Amino acid sequence: MAVELQYDFTIDGRRWVPIPFCFPWSEFATAQEWASLLASDLLAGTGAESTAELLTEQALALQAAPTPIPGGAHERFWRTEYVGGYPIVIHLYIGETSATTAEDLLQYARLGIGGFVQTWSLLEGTAFDVAVNVAVSAVITDVTREGSPDMTVGAVRSIGVRDGLVFLLDFLDEDPIRLEAVQPEVEEIFRSFRFRAAPSSAAGA
């Protein structure tokens, strides 16, 4: 019988909200419906309800934004602690791999941004066969704007392999202070992953 690897993880729903990739999604038919209700919920009781339109626009912009790594992410989440401020978004990517060691996983550390690995460490005590934390730095050129200055972008990533699948959870940012602040949360979410193999209905099973 064929099996399909399924996963669960724990994320604080008071601090992180999912950003859908397409609609209809859940009970929402359109991105506008989702963004409007999200803005109302996040601003309720804060005294800043008058900024709902601006927050709705920010949510719509994040929903429409491409994922940093080409090919698309499986899930992404928006940190809501600083509502209306600088957006902090993390992405989860999943793909097939032949990696089996920590050193093998480092080939994914620079995925989508290039640059170089500043530091890396083995991440122990997880449900993955092997996992690592990495910090990456890259110089990015905005090819859409001629003459625009290069910018340095950093990434904090937790990468793990389980049963031939690689999982990469990351946060990209220009500010090293934000990177340092969010990294422990990325690791905490990654440590919470749990797996189960469920029977599938593949033909010939």
N, C-alpha and C positions, 0 to 999 in steps of 0.2 A: 504494500500500500504506500502510495506517495504521501509525503508529509510536507507541511508548510510551516515555516518558523513564524511564530507570532510573538509580539512583545507588548509589554506594558511598562510604564514608568510613572513616577510620581512628580508632579509639578504643582507648585502653589498657585491655585486658581485665583487667589486674591492679588497676586503680584504679576502673574503671567496670563495672557489671554491668547488663544490661537488666532492666527491670521489665515483665513481661507484662501485657497488658490483659485477656486472657481465657484460659480453659483449655477443653480441653487445649492445651498449648503445648510445643513441642519434645518431650522424652520424658516430660513431666509431665502427669498426668491432672488434678490438682487444684492449687489455690494452696497448700494445706497441704504437699503433697509438695515443691513448688518451694521454699517458704520454709524448710522443715526442712533440706533438703539444702544450700541456700545458707548457712544459719547454720552448719552443720557444717563446710562448706568454708572459710568465712571465718575461723572460730575455730580451725581445726586448727593445732596447734603454737604457739598464742599464750599458753597457760596460762589462758585465760579460757573454756574449754569449758563450764564450769558455767553460763554466761550464755546458752547456746544457746536456751533457751526464750524469754528476753526478746528476743533478736535475731530469732527466728522471728516473734514477735508484731509487732515493728517492721516486718519485711518484709511481713507480711500487711496491716498498716495502710497501708503505702505502695502496695501493689498495689491495694487497694480504693479509694484516694483518687481523687477526681475530678481531671481535668486543669484547670490554672488558666484556660485559655482554653476557653470553651464550644465544643462540637462535637468535642472530643477531639483528642489528639495522635496522630501516626503512630508515634513511638517515644519512650521515656523511659529514662533511665539513672540509676543510684544510685552515688554516689561512695563507695568502700569504705575509703578510707584511715583514716578515724576510725570504725572499726567500733563500733557500739553508741552512738555519739555523735549529735550533731545531724545529721539526714538532709539531704544535699545531692542534689537531684534536678534533672536538666535534661530539657527536653522539646523534641521536634522536631515542628513543624507544617508541613504542605504544603497549598497550595491554588492554585486558578487565579487569575490576575491579569492586569490590563491594564497593570501598571506597567512602565516601561521605563527610568526614571531613578532616581538616588539620592533625589531629592526625592519621587518617587512612592512609594518604599519607606517613607518616613517615615510614611505613613498607617497602616502596620502597627505602628509603634513602640509605640503605646499600647493595642494590641489586648488586650481582656480585663481590663485594669486601669485604664484611663483615665490620669489624672494628666498629667504634662508631661514633655517630653524635656529632660533636663539637658544632655546632650552627644551629639553624633553625629559620626562621621567616615567617610570613604570607606574601604572595605576593598579594597585592591588585591591583585593576585597570586592571585586565586581562579579557579575554573572557572565562576563565575557570569558572566552578562552584565554585571551590576553588583551590588555588595554594600555594606552599611554595617554599622557597629557603632553601637549606641545604648545610652544609659543613661537609664532612666526612673524617676521617683519619683511615687508615688500615695498618697493617703490613703484607706484602706479602712475601711468600716463593716461590722461583723459583724451582718448583719440577722437572724441566727438567735438572737442573745442581746440582749434588750432592755436598754438601759442600759450595754452594754459600750463601753469607750473605743475611739475610732478608732485605727488604727495606720498608720504609714507603711511602705509596702512599696516596695522598689526592684527593678528588673529590669535585667539586662545581656543584650542581645540582638544576635545577628548575623542579618542579614536579607539574602537575595539572591534574584535572579530569574534564571530560565533557561528559555527556550522557553515562556513563558507560564505558568510555575509559580513561586510564591513559596515560599521555604523560610525558616522562622524557627526558630532555635535559641536557647533562653533559659533563664535561671536567675532565679528570684524569691526574695527573702529580705528580712527585716526588718533584718538586720545589714549595714551598709555595708562592714565589714571582710571579711565572707565574700563579699560581692558583688565586691569588688576582687580578692580572692584567686582566685575562680573564673573571672572574666572572661577572663584569658589562655587558660585551657583551653577555654572556649567558642569563642574565636576560632581556636585551634589546630585543634579538631575541624572547624570550619566551613571552614577553609582546605584541609582534606584531602578535601573532597567532589570526586568525579569522576563524570562523566555518560557515558551511552551511550544511543543510541536503538536499541531492539530491535524487530524486526517483531512485530506483534500479529496475532491471528486474527480481527479485527473483521469482521463480516458485510459483504460487498460489496467487501472489499479485493482 
